[in-house]
Amino acid sequence: MGGSKKQARGSNRQAAAAERAAELQGARRRALGAKAGLAALGAAVFGAAMVFAQHSYAGHAKEPVSALEAPQRFIRVVKQDLLQAGVVAPAQAPPGAATAVS
């Protein structure tokens, strides 16, 4: 009688171990699917970010380039005002050389 109880316990342990192995195999399969899904999602987000970055890059010329300068009329008025105020004047010659009295 004692031997049959040991066999029953042994078969229960084997059944539990087999059930546990099946659960672990299913969990591994689900984890692998989740990893693959996250990798695919990451690649899709990266690709979309590349496309958006290319279209919104500030250095990417979408229109012909124009010079960044003030209008000529504005430049003329400023120069005229500075000349009248004496801020800007024609260049003057350096002072002449002077010798000391010996």
C-alpha angles and dihedrals in degrees: 000000000000091000094056091055091052090050091050091050091047093050090047090053091049091049091049091048092049091048091049091049090052090050091049092049090052091047091051091050091051091047091051090051091049091050091050091049092050091048091051091047091049092051091049092050091047091051092048091049090052091052093047092046092052092052096044100040108130094217093053106103109226094167134028113286119252127197117259102226138121119265114269093242090057091050092051093050093048093049091048092050092049092049091049091049091050093239093120117037135164115279116272127217117254115259115275120260113267125201125212120245111250 
